[in-house]
């Protein structure tokens, strides 16, 4: 094998390892949207939640939302209550699963 080909293969292997390590650090961000009720909090379905306005999720019947494969870092999480009405939070995603405290909406 010539030197150029060995170097090319080595660079390809390093790139694959770097990509795998980045994916391995990616985590799931999850949380719950709730409302105050007479007997405590209850889950809210059908609420759109965005992460840095790039990806969106909609809460299920249990009020939960999930974002998968999120690399560690700081993000803006927005809960959309209607056109132009959003609650924004800053969250830090660590190299381990991230749960956001329940968000109470009006």
N, C-alpha and C positions, 0 to 999 in steps of 0.2 A: 504494500500500500504506500502510495507516495505521501509526502509530507502535507501537501495541500488537502488531500482527501481526509487524512487523519485529523487535521485541524478543523475541517468542516464538520466532521462527525462529532468531534469533541464539543464544538460550539452548539450543535444541534442538541446534544445530550444535556448540556448546561441549561439551554433554553427550556427544555422539557422539565428538568428538575425545578427550575425557578417557577415555572407555571404551576407545577404540582404543589409546590410549597405555598404559593399564593392561594390556590384553591383550598388547600388544607386548612388555612387560617380563616377562610370565609365562614360565616356563621349565620344562624337563623335569628332574625329579630321578630319577636312576637309580642302582642299586647292585647288588651281588651278595652272596648269602648262601652261605658255604662252611663245610665241616667239615674238621678235620685228619684226614688219613689216613696210612697207612704210607708213601705215596710223595708226600706233599704235600697241598695243599688240593684238595677236590673240591666241585662245586656241589651245593646242596640244593634240590630242587624241592618245591613245595607248602607253603611257609612263608608265613604271612600277615604282611604288613608294613602298618602304619598310619601315617598322617601326621596328627598332632594329633588322633588318634582320630575324624577326620571322614571320611577316605577310606581305602580299603584296596586293597591289591594282593596277588597271590599269585605267588610266584616260579615261573618256568618251569623247564624241564628244565636250562637253563643256569645256574640259580640267580639270574637277573636279575629285578628288579622295576622298574617305571616308574610315575611320577606325572607327568601332563601338566598344562600350564597352571597352574603354581604361581607365584603372585606372589612377588617378593622379600620376605624377612623371615626370622625365626627360627621354627623348627618343632621339634616333638618327633617323632622317628621311632622307632617301636616294632616290634621283631621278636618275634612271638608263637611261643613254642616249645611251648606247651600251655596248658590252662586256667589262667589266673592266673600264667603264667610268661612274662615279657617282658623283653627287653633294650631299654633306652631310651637314645637318643642325641639330643643337640641338634644340629641342623644349621642353617646359615645359607645361605639361597638368595640368590644374587647375580643381577644382571640378565643373566647369561650362564649357559649350561647347567651344572648342578650334578651332579657325580659323587661319590657317597659311597664312601669306601674300602671294600674288601671287609670284611664283618662275619663274624667266625669264631664259630660257635655250637658248643656242646658236643654 
